[in-house]
């Protein structure tokens, strides 16, 4: 009698639903708590808006957001683990494949069963939510389309993680390994990017260690960011993002099918089921361990020698552990280890040499001015004194200004030709990181990031040319946002933040903004270097109808001649002036070498509760001053500035007024008052 086989079997689907239906129930209850229950609470609780955050149900995605993510990132992966768990046991594997069903039939049937387990809870909760919204239409204002979008998105991402987990499960022979490797693969793209960028920045001058889009390589972050967006459409989750995830889903499906078709039944309980994947697993673990080892020893010891030591030890530990997992024994062949590890070491050494001698031409490759369409350049501490509150959008934009492009290309060439190479991560006040990003004529992008030494006059003069370019200032100080309609301007004293005045007159607001822009454009490179030391006031601009930049905050420098003169003429400076009479007392502590080496940050000397909580036992002598003349001397010396480099600080002070407002003081050789000398 001819044996009939099938590509699909409903019995397998029903068996999956019967055996693993509890997962579906768990998913249903979890989603029920995140949206329908919240909708019911809104419909029946008159105080819902007062008792819960106003954004809790801006969209269905924000209803118990983190609980939604928890179920989305666990249940589909768990489903894949349980659906294909039978392949990791010899008896169940032999029995299943003795049935007159093709392997493709097993695969398709189990996928249908798993998809049913995941999709039924999603759409059941969607239906419940719609019913609640229709019955309580006067209190629940969520349109039908919002429910459909919520269900479609959850369905899409649930199937994405389920197919990934299934493909991994068919490539391994152990359920625990399936779960662990699934989560490792999810984090691998971003992890490799982070580790690789960190190490390549040592060997290739100009390689950017930081990439703002790297977090989008982590699906949990990228998807979570998309779901959190109050509009339901995240600007970074574009059509290409949907296409990428769709292609990956198809890839997971095909890989899983091929794995199932060619999987050997004897590979149950093996970490890796296919021989060709074993070296990929082994050397992948070795590479990751090597990079982690390098970071660990370099961060702790901060030297090139320890960096290389970390490479050797990390790779060795990773290689041995991977081999032990594959062989399922700690008794390994020494000869096999030496040959395998030696081959890996030779390859890594050759790659290292190629990076050292830059045979790829990475360090010397700089686009010419004619190739550049747009440019964005960032010089930290120059132009970054403006703060944007509640901003979810990158405020820096590319510029097509030819003058800025010309100056940037010139500065880039000078920086690249005067490299500052070091394996040390110790920072000092002379070092800066300069970032160059270009959009080229051919549609490609080009980016470099350099650590530069500001004590080098060539570098300093080059950056002066760039920073004083009007277009650079207009971008970095947010002129496009300043030009938008402003409701009011609030001026705060840097000494006492509560000492404020508010400018509401539209004409005065307009005048202030015009003078502020004029002073910024006239500011020199050297004045920008001392931007924090030279500021006594802050101006907060409340922007009207600006979703991303509702508030702009600027330091008002002493060098802002036009703004300060205008404020003086209007009488505003007199209202903001702070004198010794505004403070009750001043406390000072000598910041000794012992304190410098013991304390995590200077201000903690005036925070006994924090010292106790961190378990720091240190004798600290606090000197108290109430003499108004001495307090005024401190105010005249402008000693409130924070210094990033604790070795410069000689004394730390604290000014207190009658209302409990406090201002920290930092004294260096440049501003120490006479009574402390």
C-alpha positions as CSV (number, residue, x, y, z in Angstrom):
1,X,0.0,0.0,0.0
2,X,1.4,3.4,-1.0
3,X,2.2,5.6,2.0
4,X,0.6,9.0,1.9
5,X,2.4,12.0,3.4
6,X,1.1,15.5,4.0
7,X,2.5,19.1,4.1
8,X,0.0,20.1,6.8
9,X,-1.7,18.3,9.6
10,X,-4.6,19.7,11.6
11,X,-4.0,17.1,14.3
12,X,-0.6,18.7,15.0
13,X,-2.2,22.1,15.3
14,X,-4.8,20.9,17.7
15,X,-2.3,19.0,19.7
16,X,-0.2,22.2,20.0
17,X,-3.3,24.2,21.1
18,X,-4.2,21.5,23.7
19,X,-0.6,21.1,25.0
20,X,0.5,24.7,25.0
21,X,-2.8,26.6,25.2
22,X,-1.8,27.9,28.7
23,X,0.6,30.2,26.9
24,X,-2.2,31.7,25.0
25,X,-4.2,32.1,28.2
26,X,-1.3,33.8,29.8
27,X,-0.9,36.2,26.9
28,X,-4.6,36.9,26.9
29,X,-4.6,37.8,30.6
30,X,-1.5,39.9,30.3
31,X,-2.8,42.0,27.4
32,X,-6.2,42.2,29.2
33,X,-4.5,44.0,32.1
34,X,-2.7,46.4,29.8
35,X,-5.5,47.8,27.7
36,X,-9.2,46.6,28.2
37,X,-9.0,46.8,32.0
38,X,-7.6,50.3,31.8
39,X,-10.4,51.3,29.4
40,X,-12.9,49.9,31.8
41,X,-11.3,51.8,34.6
42,X,-11.6,55.0,32.6
43,X,-15.2,54.3,31.8
44,X,-16.2,53.6,35.4
45,X,-13.9,55.9,37.4
46,X,-14.8,59.6,37.5
47,X,-11.4,60.3,39.0
48,X,-9.3,58.4,36.5
49,X,-7.8,61.4,34.9
50,X,-6.8,62.7,38.3
51,X,-5.4,59.5,39.7
52,X,-3.4,58.3,36.6
53,X,-0.8,60.0,34.4
54,X,-2.5,62.1,31.6
55,X,-0.6,60.1,29.0
56,X,-1.6,56.7,30.2
57,X,-4.0,56.2,27.4
58,X,-2.9,58.7,24.8
59,X,-2.7,55.6,22.6
60,X,-3.4,52.0,23.3
61,X,0.4,51.4,23.3
62,X,0.9,53.7,26.3
63,X,-1.5,51.8,28.5
64,X,0.7,49.9,31.0
65,X,3.5,50.3,28.4
66,X,6.2,48.3,30.2
67,X,3.9,45.4,30.9
68,X,3.0,45.3,27.2
69,X,6.6,45.2,26.3
70,X,7.3,42.5,28.9
71,X,4.7,40.2,27.4
72,X,5.7,41.1,23.8
73,X,9.3,40.3,24.4
74,X,8.8,37.1,26.3
75,X,5.6,35.2,25.3
76,X,6.4,34.8,21.6
77,X,9.9,33.5,22.3
78,X,8.5,31.2,25.0
79,X,6.0,29.9,22.5
80,X,8.8,29.0,20.0
81,X,10.7,27.2,22.8
82,X,7.7,25.1,23.8
83,X,6.4,24.4,20.3
84,X,9.7,22.9,19.1
85,X,10.8,21.4,22.4
86,X,10.0,17.9,21.3
87,X,12.9,18.1,18.8
88,X,15.3,18.3,21.8
89,X,14.2,14.9,23.2
90,X,15.1,11.7,21.4
91,X,12.0,9.7,22.2
92,X,9.5,12.4,21.1
93,X,11.7,13.2,18.0
94,X,11.7,9.5,16.9
95,X,7.9,9.2,17.5
96,X,7.0,12.4,15.6
97,X,9.0,11.6,12.6
98,X,7.7,8.0,12.4
99,X,4.3,9.5,11.4
100,X,3.4,9.7,7.7
101,X,3.9,13.5,7.7
102,X,6.7,15.2,5.8
103,X,9.1,17.4,7.7
104,X,7.7,20.4,6.0
105,X,4.3,19.3,7.2
106,X,5.6,19.2,10.8
107,X,7.2,22.6,10.4
108,X,4.2,24.4,8.8
109,X,1.7,22.8,11.2
110,X,3.7,23.8,14.3
111,X,4.0,27.4,12.9
112,X,0.3,27.6,12.5
113,X,-0.3,26.3,16.0
114,X,2.2,28.8,17.5
115,X,0.7,31.7,15.5
116,X,-2.8,30.7,16.6
117,X,-1.6,30.7,20.3
118,X,-0.2,34.2,19.9
119,X,-2.8,35.9,17.6
120,X,-6.0,34.8,19.3
121,X,-5.3,36.6,22.6
122,X,-4.3,39.8,20.7
123,X,-7.5,40.0,18.6
124,X,-9.7,38.8,21.5
125,X,-8.5,41.7,23.6
126,X,-9.0,44.0,20.6
127,X,-12.6,43.0,20.3
128,X,-13.1,43.4,24.1
129,X,-11.6,46.9,23.9
130,X,-13.8,47.9,21.0
131,X,-16.9,46.8,22.8
132,X,-15.9,48.7,25.9
133,X,-15.2,51.8,23.8
134,X,-18.5,51.6,22.0
135,X,-20.6,51.1,25.1
136,X,-18.8,54.0,26.9
137,X,-18.3,56.3,23.9
138,X,-18.8,59.4,26.1
139,X,-15.9,58.6,28.4
140,X,-13.5,56.5,26.2
141,X,-12.5,58.5,23.2
142,X,-10.5,56.0,21.2
143,X,-11.4,55.4,17.5
144,X,-11.8,52.0,15.9
145,X,-8.7,52.5,13.8
146,X,-6.6,52.8,16.9
147,X,-7.6,49.3,18.1
148,X,-6.8,47.8,14.6
149,X,-3.4,49.5,14.6
150,X,-2.6,48.2,18.1
151,X,-3.6,44.6,17.1
152,X,-1.7,44.7,13.8
153,X,1.5,46.0,15.4
154,X,1.4,43.5,18.3
155,X,0.6,40.6,15.8
156,X,3.5,41.6,13.5
157,X,6.1,41.8,16.3
158,X,4.8,38.7,18.1
159,X,5.2,36.7,14.9
160,X,8.7,38.3,14.4
161,X,10.0,37.0,17.7
162,X,8.2,33.7,17.4
163,X,9.8,33.0,14.0
164,X,13.2,34.0,15.3
165,X,12.8,31.7,18.4
166,X,11.6,28.9,16.2
167,X,14.6,29.2,13.7
168,X,17.0,29.2,16.6
169,X,15.3,26.2,18.2
170,X,15.7,24.2,15.0
171,X,19.4,25.1,14.8
172,X,20.2,23.9,18.4
173,X,19.5,20.7,20.3
174,X,18.7,22.1,23.7
175,X,15.7,24.2,24.9
176,X,17.6,26.3,27.4
177,X,20.2,27.0,24.7
178,X,17.4,28.0,22.4
179,X,16.1,30.7,24.8
180,X,19.6,32.0,25.7
181,X,20.8,32.1,22.1
182,X,17.5,33.8,21.0
183,X,18.1,36.7,23.4
184,X,21.8,36.8,22.5
185,X,20.9,37.1,18.8
186,X,18.5,39.9,19.5
187,X,21.2,41.9,21.3
188,X,24.0,40.9,19.1
189,X,23.8,43.6,16.3
190,X,24.0,46.4,18.8
191,X,26.5,44.6,21.1
192,X,28.9,44.0,18.2
193,X,28.5,47.6,17.1
194,X,29.2,48.9,20.5
195,X,32.2,46.7,21.1
196,X,33.5,47.1,17.6
197,X,33.2,50.9,17.6
198,X,35.0,51.1,21.0
199,X,38.0,49.0,19.8
200,X,38.2,50.4,16.2
201,X,38.4,53.9,17.7
202,X,41.7,52.9,19.2
203,X,43.3,51.7,15.9
204,X,41.7,54.0,13.3
205,X,42.1,57.7,13.9
206,X,38.8,59.3,13.2
207,X,36.6,56.2,13.7
208,X,33.5,57.4,15.6
209,X,33.0,55.5,18.8
210,X,29.5,56.9,19.2
211,X,26.7,56.3,16.6
212,X,23.3,57.7,17.5
213,X,21.5,55.1,15.5
214,X,23.2,52.1,17.1
215,X,20.3,51.6,19.6
216,X,18.0,51.0,16.6
217,X,20.0,47.8,16.0
218,X,18.5,46.5,19.2
219,X,15.0,45.3,18.4
220,X,13.7,45.6,22.0
221,X,14.8,49.3,22.1
222,X,13.7,50.1,18.6
223,X,10.3,48.5,18.9
224,X,9.7,49.9,22.4
225,X,10.6,53.4,21.1
226,X,8.1,53.0,18.3
227,X,5.3,51.8,20.6
228,X,5.9,54.6,23.1
229,X,5.5,57.4,20.6
230,X,2.2,59.1,21.5
231,X,1.2,59.5,17.8
232,X,1.7,55.8,17.1
233,X,4.2,56.6,14.4
234,X,7.8,57.0,15.5
235,X,9.8,59.2,13.1
236,X,12.8,56.7,13.3
237,X,10.6,53.7,12.5
238,X,10.3,54.4,8.8
239,X,9.1,52.4,5.8
240,X,12.6,50.9,5.5
241,X,12.3,49.8,9.1
242,X,9.1,47.9,8.4
243,X,10.7,46.4,5.3
244,X,13.7,45.3,7.2
245,X,11.7,43.5,9.9
246,X,9.5,42.0,7.2
247,X,12.5,40.7,5.3
248,X,14.0,39.3,8.5
249,X,10.7,37.5,9.3
250,X,10.8,35.8,5.8
251,X,14.5,35.0,6.4
252,X,13.7,33.4,9.8
253,X,10.9,31.4,8.2
254,X,13.2,30.1,5.4
255,X,16.1,29.4,7.7
256,X,13.8,27.5,10.0
257,X,12.4,25.4,7.1
258,X,15.9,24.5,5.9
259,X,17.0,23.6,9.4
260,X,14.1,21.4,9.9
261,X,14.4,19.7,6.5
262,X,18.1,18.9,6.9
263,X,18.3,18.5,10.7
264,X,19.8,15.2,11.9
265,X,17.6,13.3,14.3
266,X,20.7,12.3,16.3
267,X,21.5,15.9,17.2
268,X,19.1,16.1,20.2
269,X,20.7,17.5,23.4
270,X,23.5,19.1,21.4
271,X,24.2,22.8,21.8
272,X,24.5,23.3,18.0
273,X,22.7,20.8,15.7
274,X,24.6,21.5,12.5
275,X,28.3,21.0,12.0
276,X,28.8,24.0,9.8
277,X,27.4,26.2,12.6
278,X,29.7,24.9,15.2
279,X,32.8,26.9,14.2
280,X,30.6,30.0,13.7
281,X,29.4,29.6,17.3
282,X,32.9,28.8,18.6
283,X,34.7,31.7,17.0
284,X,31.8,34.1,17.5
285,X,31.9,33.4,21.3
286,X,35.7,33.8,21.1
287,X,35.5,37.1,19.4
288,X,32.9,38.6,21.8
289,X,34.8,37.4,24.8
290,X,38.0,38.9,23.4
291,X,36.4,42.3,22.9
292,X,34.8,42.2,26.3
293,X,38.1,41.2,27.9
294,X,39.9,44.0,26.1
295,X,37.4,46.6,27.4
296,X,37.5,45.2,31.0
297,X,41.3,45.3,31.4
298,X,41.7,48.6,29.5
299,X,39.0,50.4,31.5
300,X,40.5,49.1,34.8
301,X,44.2,49.8,33.9
302,X,44.0,52.3,31.0
303,X,47.0,51.2,29.0
304,X,47.7,49.6,25.7
305,X,49.5,46.7,27.3
306,X,46.5,45.7,29.4
307,X,44.3,46.2,26.4
308,X,46.2,43.5,24.5
309,X,46.4,41.3,27.6
310,X,42.6,41.5,27.8
311,X,42.4,40.5,24.1
312,X,44.5,37.4,24.7
313,X,42.9,36.3,28.0
314,X,39.3,37.1,26.8
315,X,39.8,35.2,23.6
316,X,41.3,32.2,25.4
317,X,38.5,32.0,28.0
318,X,35.9,32.4,25.3
319,X,37.4,29.7,23.0
320,X,37.8,27.2,25.9
321,X,34.2,27.8,27.1
322,X,32.7,27.5,23.6
323,X,34.6,24.2,23.0
324,X,33.5,22.8,26.4
325,X,29.9,23.6,25.5
326,X,30.2,22.0,22.1
327,X,31.9,18.9,23.4
328,X,29.8,18.8,26.6
329,X,32.9,18.0,28.7
330,X,35.7,19.9,30.4
331,X,38.2,17.3,29.3
332,X,39.5,18.9,26.1
333,X,42.3,17.9,23.8
334,X,45.3,20.3,24.3
335,X,46.5,19.8,20.7
336,X,43.0,20.6,19.4
337,X,42.9,23.7,21.6
338,X,46.3,25.0,20.5
339,X,45.6,24.5,16.8
340,X,42.2,26.1,16.9
341,X,43.2,29.0,19.2
342,X,46.4,29.5,17.3
343,X,44.6,29.8,14.0
344,X,42.2,32.4,15.5
345,X,45.1,34.4,17.0
346,X,47.0,34.5,13.6
347,X,43.9,35.8,11.8
348,X,43.2,38.4,14.5
349,X,46.9,39.5,14.4
350,X,46.8,40.0,10.7
351,X,43.6,42.0,10.9
352,X,45.3,44.1,13.7
353,X,48.3,44.8,11.5
354,X,46.1,45.9,8.6
355,X,44.3,48.3,10.9
356,X,47.6,49.6,12.4
357,X,49.1,50.3,8.9
358,X,45.6,51.5,7.6
359,X,45.9,49.5,4.4
360,X,42.2,50.4,3.8
361,X,43.1,54.2,3.6
362,X,40.4,55.0,6.2
363,X,42.4,57.7,8.0
364,X,43.5,59.5,4.9
365,X,40.1,59.4,3.1
366,X,38.5,62.9,3.4
367,X,35.8,64.1,1.0
368,X,36.7,67.1,-1.1
369,X,34.7,70.3,-0.8
370,X,33.1,69.7,-4.3
371,X,31.8,66.3,-3.2
372,X,29.9,67.7,-0.2
373,X,26.3,68.6,-0.4
374,X,25.6,69.2,3.3
375,X,27.6,69.2,6.5
376,X,27.0,68.9,10.2
377,X,29.9,69.5,12.6
378,X,30.0,69.3,16.4
379,X,32.6,70.7,18.7
380,X,31.6,70.0,22.3
381,X,31.8,73.0,24.7
382,X,31.5,75.3,21.7
383,X,27.9,76.3,21.0
384,X,26.3,73.9,23.5
385,X,25.2,76.4,26.1
386,X,21.7,76.3,24.8
387,X,19.4,73.8,26.5
388,X,16.2,72.4,25.0
389,X,13.6,71.1,27.5
390,X,11.2,68.3,26.6
391,X,12.9,67.8,23.2
392,X,12.5,64.5,21.5
393,X,13.9,65.5,18.2
394,X,17.6,66.0,17.2
395,X,17.9,69.8,17.0
396,X,21.1,69.8,15.0
397,X,20.5,69.8,11.3
398,X,22.7,69.5,8.2
399,X,23.7,72.7,6.5
400,X,24.2,73.4,2.8
401,X,25.9,76.8,3.4
402,X,29.0,76.8,1.2
403,X,31.0,78.9,3.6
404,X,30.4,76.5,6.4
405,X,31.2,73.5,4.1
406,X,34.4,75.2,2.9
407,X,35.6,75.9,6.5
408,X,34.6,72.5,7.7
409,X,36.5,70.7,4.9
410,X,39.6,72.8,5.6
411,X,39.4,72.2,9.4
412,X,38.8,68.5,8.8
413,X,42.0,68.2,6.7
414,X,44.1,70.0,9.3
415,X,42.7,67.8,12.1
416,X,43.3,64.6,10.2
417,X,46.9,65.7,9.4
418,X,47.7,66.4,13.0
419,X,46.6,63.2,14.8
420,X,46.4,62.8,18.5
421,X,46.6,59.1,19.0
422,X,46.5,57.4,22.4
423,X,45.2,54.2,24.0
424,X,44.5,56.1,27.2
425,X,41.0,57.0,28.2
426,X,42.1,59.5,30.8
427,X,40.7,62.9,29.9
428,X,42.1,66.4,30.5
429,X,40.9,69.9,29.9
430,X,43.0,70.2,26.7
431,X,41.2,67.4,24.9
432,X,38.1,67.8,22.8
433,X,36.1,65.4,20.4
434,X,35.2,66.9,17.1
435,X,32.6,65.2,15.0
436,X,32.2,65.6,11.2
437,X,29.2,64.3,9.3
438,X,28.7,64.8,5.6
439,X,26.0,64.1,3.0
440,X,27.8,63.6,-0.3
441,X,26.7,64.3,-3.9
442,X,26.4,60.6,-4.6
443,X,23.8,60.2,-1.8
444,X,26.1,58.5,0.6
445,X,27.0,59.7,4.1
446,X,30.5,60.1,5.6
447,X,31.4,60.6,9.3
448,X,34.5,60.9,11.4
449,X,35.2,61.7,15.0
450,X,38.6,62.9,16.3
451,X,40.1,63.5,19.7
452,X,42.1,66.7,19.4
453,X,44.6,68.4,21.7
454,X,43.7,72.1,22.2
455,X,47.2,72.9,23.3
456,X,48.2,72.4,19.7
457,X,48.0,75.9,18.1
458,X,47.3,74.5,14.7
459,X,44.3,72.7,16.0
460,X,43.1,75.6,18.1
461,X,43.4,78.1,15.2
462,X,41.6,75.7,12.9
463,X,38.7,75.3,15.3
464,X,38.6,79.0,15.8
465,X,37.9,79.4,12.1
466,X,35.1,76.9,12.3
467,X,33.5,78.0,15.6
468,X,33.4,81.7,14.5
469,X,31.6,80.8,11.2
470,X,28.2,82.5,11.4
471,X,26.4,79.4,10.0
472,X,27.9,77.2,12.7
473,X,26.7,79.6,15.4
474,X,23.2,79.8,13.9
475,X,22.8,76.1,14.0
476,X,24.5,75.3,17.4
477,X,22.6,78.2,19.2
478,X,19.3,77.3,17.7
479,X,18.5,80.4,15.7
480,X,15.7,78.6,13.9
481,X,14.0,78.1,17.2
482,X,14.7,81.6,18.5
483,X,13.0,83.0,15.4
484,X,9.8,81.2,16.3
485,X,7.1,83.1,18.3
486,X,8.0,83.5,22.0
487,X,5.3,83.9,24.7
488,X,7.7,85.2,27.3
489,X,11.3,85.4,28.5
490,X,12.2,84.6,32.1
491,X,15.6,85.7,33.4
492,X,17.1,83.8,36.3
493,X,20.1,84.7,38.4
494,X,22.8,82.0,38.2
495,X,23.4,82.6,41.9
496,X,19.8,82.3,43.1
497,X,17.5,80.6,40.7
498,X,14.5,81.9,42.5
499,X,15.5,85.5,41.8
500,X,13.8,86.0,38.5
501,X,12.1,88.6,36.3
502,X,9.7,87.9,33.4
503,X,9.5,89.8,30.2
504,X,6.0,89.7,28.7
505,X,5.9,92.7,26.5
506,X,5.9,91.4,22.8
507,X,8.1,94.3,21.6
508,X,10.6,93.8,24.4
509,X,10.7,90.1,23.7
510,X,11.4,90.8,20.1
511,X,14.2,93.3,21.0
512,X,15.8,90.9,23.4
513,X,15.9,88.1,20.9
514,X,17.4,90.3,18.2
515,X,20.1,91.5,20.6
516,X,20.8,88.0,21.8
517,X,21.4,86.7,18.3
518,X,23.7,89.7,17.6
519,X,25.8,89.0,20.7
520,X,26.1,85.4,19.8
521,X,27.3,86.2,16.3
522,X,29.8,88.6,17.6
523,X,31.1,86.2,20.3
524,X,34.7,85.1,19.8
525,X,36.2,81.7,20.1
526,X,38.0,82.6,23.3
527,X,34.8,83.9,24.9
528,X,33.0,80.7,24.1
529,X,35.8,78.7,25.9
530,X,34.8,80.5,29.1
531,X,31.1,80.3,28.6
532,X,30.3,78.9,32.0
533,X,32.7,81.0,34.0
534,X,31.4,84.2,32.4
535,X,27.7,83.8,33.0
536,X,25.7,85.4,35.8
537,X,22.2,85.1,34.3
538,X,20.1,82.6,32.3
539,X,17.4,83.5,29.8
540,X,14.5,81.0,29.4
541,X,12.5,81.5,26.2
542,X,9.0,80.0,26.3
543,X,8.2,79.1,22.7
544,X,4.7,79.2,21.3
545,X,3.5,76.4,19.2
546,X,6.8,74.5,19.2
547,X,6.2,70.9,20.0
548,X,9.8,69.8,20.2
549,X,11.4,72.9,21.7
550,X,8.9,74.5,24.1
551,X,11.6,76.1,26.2
552,X,15.1,77.4,25.2
553,X,17.6,78.2,27.9
554,X,20.7,80.5,27.3
555,X,23.5,81.7,29.4
556,X,23.8,85.5,29.3
557,X,27.5,86.1,29.3
558,X,29.3,89.2,30.5
559,X,30.6,89.6,27.0
560,X,27.0,90.0,25.6
561,X,27.4,93.7,25.3
562,X,24.1,94.5,23.6
563,X,21.9,92.3,25.8
564,X,23.5,93.5,29.0
565,X,23.2,97.1,28.0
566,X,19.6,96.7,27.1
567,X,18.8,94.9,30.4
568,X,20.6,97.7,32.2
569,X,18.6,100.4,30.4
570,X,15.3,98.6,31.2
571,X,16.3,98.3,34.9
572,X,16.2,94.5,34.8
573,X,19.8,94.0,35.8
574,X,19.3,95.9,39.0
575,X,16.4,93.5,39.9
576,X,18.5,90.5,39.2
577,X,21.6,91.7,41.0
578,X,22.7,89.4,43.8
579,X,24.6,90.9,46.8
580,X,25.9,89.5,50.1
581,X,22.7,90.7,51.8
582,X,20.8,87.9,49.9
583,X,22.7,85.2,51.8
584,X,22.7,84.3,55.5
585,X,26.0,82.4,55.6
586,X,28.8,80.8,53.6
587,X,30.4,77.4,54.4
588,X,33.8,76.4,53.1
589,X,35.8,73.1,53.0
590,X,39.4,72.7,52.0
591,X,39.4,70.2,49.2
592,X,42.5,68.2,50.1
593,X,44.2,65.5,48.2
594,X,42.6,62.9,50.6
595,X,39.1,64.2,49.9
596,X,39.8,64.4,46.2
597,X,40.8,60.7,46.1
598,X,38.0,59.5,48.4
599,X,34.9,61.4,47.4
600,X,32.8,60.6,44.2
601,X,32.1,64.3,43.6
602,X,33.0,67.6,45.4
603,X,29.6,68.7,46.6
604,X,29.1,65.7,48.7
605,X,31.2,67.3,51.5
606,X,28.0,69.3,52.3
607,X,25.7,66.2,52.1
608,X,26.1,64.2,55.3
609,X,23.1,62.0,54.5
610,X,24.6,61.0,51.1
611,X,28.0,60.3,52.8
612,X,26.4,58.0,55.2
613,X,24.3,56.2,52.6
614,X,27.5,55.6,50.5
615,X,29.3,54.3,53.6
616,X,32.0,57.1,53.4
617,X,33.6,57.8,56.7
618,X,35.6,61.0,56.4
619,X,36.5,63.8,58.8
620,X,35.4,67.0,57.1
621,X,36.1,70.4,58.7
622,X,33.5,73.0,57.6
623,X,34.3,76.6,58.1
624,X,31.3,79.0,58.5
625,X,31.4,82.7,57.5
626,X,28.7,85.3,58.1
627,X,30.7,88.4,57.4
628,X,29.0,90.2,54.5
629,X,32.3,91.6,53.2
630,X,33.8,88.2,52.8
631,X,30.6,86.9,51.1
632,X,30.7,89.8,48.7
633,X,34.3,89.1,47.8
634,X,33.2,85.6,46.7
635,X,30.4,87.0,44.7
636,X,32.7,89.5,43.0
637,X,35.1,86.7,42.1
638,X,32.3,84.7,40.3
639,X,33.2,81.4,42.1
640,X,30.1,79.5,41.4
641,X,31.4,77.7,38.3
642,X,31.6,73.9,38.2
643,X,35.0,72.5,37.3
644,X,35.0,69.1,35.6
645,X,38.6,68.4,36.7
646,X,38.7,68.0,40.5
647,X,42.4,68.4,40.7
648,X,41.9,72.1,40.0
649,X,39.7,72.7,43.0
650,X,41.3,74.0,46.2
651,X,38.2,74.9,48.2
652,X,34.5,74.1,48.0
653,X,31.8,76.5,49.3
654,X,28.1,76.6,49.9
655,X,26.1,79.8,50.0
656,X,22.7,79.6,51.8
657,X,19.8,82.1,52.0
658,X,17.0,82.4,54.4
659,X,14.6,80.4,52.2
660,X,16.9,77.3,52.0
661,X,18.2,78.1,48.5
662,X,21.8,77.0,48.1
663,X,24.6,77.7,45.7
664,X,27.8,75.7,45.5
665,X,31.2,77.5,45.1
666,X,34.4,76.1,43.6
667,X,37.7,77.9,44.2
668,X,40.8,77.4,42.2
669,X,44.1,79.3,41.9
670,X,42.3,81.7,39.6
671,X,39.5,82.8,41.8
672,X,40.5,82.2,45.4
673,X,39.4,85.1,47.7
674,X,42.0,87.1,49.7
675,X,40.8,85.8,53.1
676,X,41.7,82.2,52.0
677,X,45.1,83.1,50.6
